[in-house]
Amino acid sequence: MENNTNKKSIQDKLTTIKYNCDNKTHLKVNQKKCAKCKDKPCTMICPASVYSVDENTNEIIVQYENCLECGACRLACPKGAIDWNYPSSGCGVIFKNS
C-alpha cells in the first residue's frame, strides 16, 4: 500500500522549479484575436498560471517568467492568439534530473 503522506500538491511541486528568467517574453498574445474568445481557456489550462485576465480592459496578462514551456496554452487557444516560442538560449525553466 502506498504512503499518501509524501504526496505533494501541484502548487507545492511548482515552488521547487527553478528558472533562469529572460529579460523579454517568449509568449505573445494577439489581443484582437483574444478579445473574440469568451472562455479564455489559456487562463485555465496553464499549470503555472501564466495567463490571467485584466478585469478593467479584459485583456490577457502574461507572466512569462512562470512558464513551464509545456505548450498547453497554444494547443488550448481556439483563436490561435498565442505566439509561443522557446525562451532565449540558457533562459527559461531549469529541469532537474530525477
ABEGO torsion letter per residue (X at the ends): XBBAAABBBAAAAAAABBBBBBABBABBBBAAAAAABAAGAAAAABAAGABBBBAAAGBBBBBAAABAGAGAAAAABAAGABBBBBBBBGBEBBBBBX
